[in-house]
Amino acid sequence: MNLNTQFVFDGKLKRNLIIGMVLGVLCLGWSAIGDDEYRTRFWTNYLHNSVYFTGIAFTAMFFMSAQITAFAGWMTAVKRVWEAMSQFMLVGIVLLLLIVAGVWGHMHHLYHWNVPGITDPASPLYDRIIAGKSGFLSPVFFTIGTLGFLAIWYFWAYKLRQLSLQQDDHETASFDYYKKMRKWSATFLPLGGFLSTVFFWELMMSIDPHWYSTMFAWYSTISVLLGGLALMIMLILYLQSKGYLEYVTREHLHDLGKYLFGISVFWTYLWFDQFMLIWYANIGEETIYFKERMDNYPVLFWGNLLLNFVTPFLVLMRNDTKRKVGTMFFACLIVFFGHWWDFFYMIKPGARIAAHESKEISEGKLNNHQEAAPLSTTTDSAPAAAEAHEGHEQGAAAPAAEATVGGQNDHDDADHGDGAHGDHHEDTLTSFKVGFTIPGLQEIGVLVGFLSLFLFFFFRQLERAPLLPKKDPFLEESLHHSTGAYIHDEGGDGHGH
């Protein structure tokens, strides 16, 4: 067994990844052809993949920090994979810089709260709900909550990586470098845990600015964690197929498979808990999010459960499947794509509505003074409307301005006095459209491009250090790791007990 393997990023692999990146750029440009005036499909594709792969880098750091803090010895053999993945946060800062610049320069209309005048009481576009959140939904806080927090995370990941590399040559008998790594890991956990809520609120939940969920940040963080875990397992299997990581055994693969299975069940719990509580309470400003997706995006809604719960649950439930390379790779591929699908589901419908409302505002068809309408405009709902407006005045939660019933915003008929514009609005937002209702070829191409960018940066980081941290205090434990779940009998017939 070769314990001093040094990864070599060969020319063929570089060429293939560069081709993948070029394909991604072409598909990103292709998605702008035939797009609306705000280039919504282009910008959502860019935002979707930037957040997903940056989130994977963040959760790689978070997961590794949790393992180091918990004195987990088994992960030492694969630690360098996590370290290399976490460094992609540097690229994520550059990617999200364009989104932030677009907010300041009004280059895109992903966020309805960024419409000029929407928080000004003197403006005809004034929206009381968004104005009440203006301290949070503003370009300044958006910049801090995305680039600022991501820069903090990257600094911690960089320092942990540097200590890990220095440990190879300068570790002492009292394990001083390892103790420093534990301190950096332990301090990252609260930084990552608490700041990630704001990070995902700003980038994703604020696309639907009238809606909110206290569980959204945990849900989206666990989703991207699973995507990163699946990608990490596939990378380990790929490296083994190329003759690297010979010391990573089926025991390690089994542990990683258990994490993938268990966290997939936890993701399902979060999905159901968020949905069930909102459905049961039946509060307008909460139900609009799920009703819009269930009514107008059923393939995204139900496909999410099929990809991210049903498939990994049925495939990985058996103990032996987590030791089979082919089965594990297939399950990881489904989970990785499934949570990319999950982020598509979280971003696309809300951005489509935001772009449509921005267009109506520019055409003078939408007056946000009347946006805080009740879910129903019938006479029977008048008391509810009064209560809703009273709740807004008191700062309480009230039915959302963009509350959607059957895909149609209720303020349309109230604003225009006839059904013509409302019918057009409904047709626009409920009609099938590739790139929003389901991913199209452009979206798959952009995914390939961003994945190629991630892998190119990952392999560059991987070749800069030995694959095995030779002086880690848990190295021997990791190399002889055993889960005890599969023991060969001493009779030599190869049957496990």
Secondary structure, DSSP 8 states (H G I E B T S, - for coil): --S-------HHHHHHHHHHHHHHHHHHHHTTTT--TT-HHHHHHHHHHHHHHHHHHHHHHHHHHHHHHTT--GGGGGHHHHHHHHTTHHHHHHHHHHHHHHHHHT---S-GGGSTTTT-TTSTT--HHHHHTTTTSSHHHHHIIIIIHHHHHHHHHHHHHHHHHHHHHH--TT-HHHHHHHHHHHHHHHHHHHHHHHHHHHHTGGGSTT---TTHHHHHHHHHHHHHHHHHHHHHHHHHHTT--TT--HHHHHHHHHHHHHHHHHHHHHHHHHHHHHHHHT-HHHHHHHHHHHHH-HHHHHHHHIIIIIHHHHHHSSTGGGG-HHHHHHHHHHHHHHHHHHHHHHHHHHHHHHHHHHHHHHTT---GGG-S--S--SGGGHHHHHHHHHHHHTT-----TT-EETTEETHHHHHHSSSHHHHHHHHHHHS--BTTTB--HHHHHHHHHHHHHHHHHHHHHHTTS-SS-TT-TTHHHHHT---SS--B-TTSS--B-
